[in-house]
């Protein structure tokens, strides 16, 4: 039978602040502090809920449907151009051989 480790609130907060201050992934920070990544992830979630003032909670700017459709159409056009250019380059590569 395994026993659960108990961590102090201070330890948890310091581990979360270490993660937030670094550019490292959760797995690396968790390894540094000696806990599992899932555990640190849970602490981060609870910390964010308890301290929303420390995080950017500003409303995201909404985009109109027309603007969204315009970007989707442009994306489709660019995909077609990439596909065409791939076929053209394959054609010319085959011609040179």
C-alpha positions as CSV (number, residue, x, y, z in Angstrom):
1,X,0.0,0.0,0.0
2,X,1.3,3.4,-1.0
3,X,0.9,6.5,1.1
4,X,0.0,9.9,-0.3
5,X,2.5,12.6,0.1
6,X,1.3,15.8,1.7
7,X,2.6,19.1,0.4
8,X,2.2,22.4,2.1
9,X,0.4,25.3,0.5
10,X,3.6,27.3,0.3
11,X,5.4,24.4,-1.5
12,X,2.5,24.2,-4.0
13,X,2.4,27.9,-4.6
14,X,6.2,28.1,-5.1
15,X,6.1,25.2,-7.6
16,X,3.4,26.9,-9.5
17,X,5.2,30.3,-9.5
18,X,8.4,28.6,-10.7
19,X,6.4,27.2,-13.6
20,X,4.8,30.5,-14.4
21,X,8.2,32.3,-14.2
22,X,10.0,29.9,-16.5
23,X,9.4,29.0,-20.1
24,X,9.8,25.3,-19.3
25,X,7.0,22.7,-19.9
26,X,5.1,21.4,-16.9
27,X,7.0,18.0,-17.1
28,X,10.4,19.6,-16.6
29,X,9.3,21.9,-13.8
30,X,7.5,18.9,-12.1
31,X,10.7,16.9,-12.3
32,X,12.7,19.7,-10.8
33,X,10.4,20.0,-7.8
34,X,9.9,16.3,-7.5
35,X,6.3,15.8,-8.3
36,X,4.3,14.2,-11.2
37,X,3.3,16.5,-14.1
38,X,-0.4,15.8,-13.5
39,X,-0.1,16.9,-9.9
40,X,1.6,20.1,-10.9
41,X,-1.0,20.7,-13.5
42,X,-3.7,20.3,-10.9
43,X,-1.9,22.8,-8.7
44,X,-1.6,25.3,-11.6
45,X,-5.3,25.0,-12.3
46,X,-6.3,25.6,-8.7
47,X,-3.8,28.5,-8.4
48,X,-5.3,30.2,-11.5
49,X,-8.8,29.8,-10.1
50,X,-7.7,31.2,-6.7
51,X,-5.6,34.1,-8.2
52,X,-7.4,35.4,-11.3
53,X,-6.0,38.8,-10.8
54,X,-2.5,37.5,-11.7
55,X,-3.6,36.4,-15.1
56,X,-4.8,38.2,-18.2
57,X,-8.5,37.7,-18.1
58,X,-9.3,40.5,-20.6
59,X,-12.1,39.8,-23.1
60,X,-10.9,38.5,-26.4
61,X,-11.8,40.6,-29.4
62,X,-14.5,39.1,-31.4
63,X,-14.4,38.8,-35.1
64,X,-17.3,39.4,-37.4
65,X,-18.7,36.5,-39.4
66,X,-17.9,38.3,-42.6
67,X,-14.3,38.8,-41.6
68,X,-14.0,35.1,-40.6
69,X,-15.4,34.0,-43.9
70,X,-12.9,36.3,-45.7
71,X,-10.0,34.7,-43.9
72,X,-11.4,31.2,-44.5
73,X,-11.7,31.9,-48.3
74,X,-8.1,33.4,-48.4
75,X,-6.8,30.3,-46.6
76,X,-8.5,28.0,-49.1
77,X,-7.1,30.0,-52.0
78,X,-3.6,29.8,-50.5
79,X,-3.9,26.0,-50.1
80,X,-4.8,25.7,-53.8
81,X,-1.8,27.8,-54.8
82,X,0.5,25.7,-52.7
83,X,-0.9,22.5,-54.2
84,X,-0.5,24.0,-57.7
85,X,3.1,25.1,-57.0
86,X,3.9,21.6,-55.7
87,X,2.6,20.0,-58.9
88,X,4.5,22.5,-61.1
89,X,7.7,21.9,-59.2
90,X,7.2,18.1,-59.6
91,X,6.6,18.6,-63.3
92,X,9.8,20.6,-63.8
93,X,11.8,18.2,-61.6
94,X,10.7,15.3,-63.8
95,X,11.5,17.2,-67.0
96,X,15.1,17.8,-65.9
97,X,15.8,14.1,-65.3
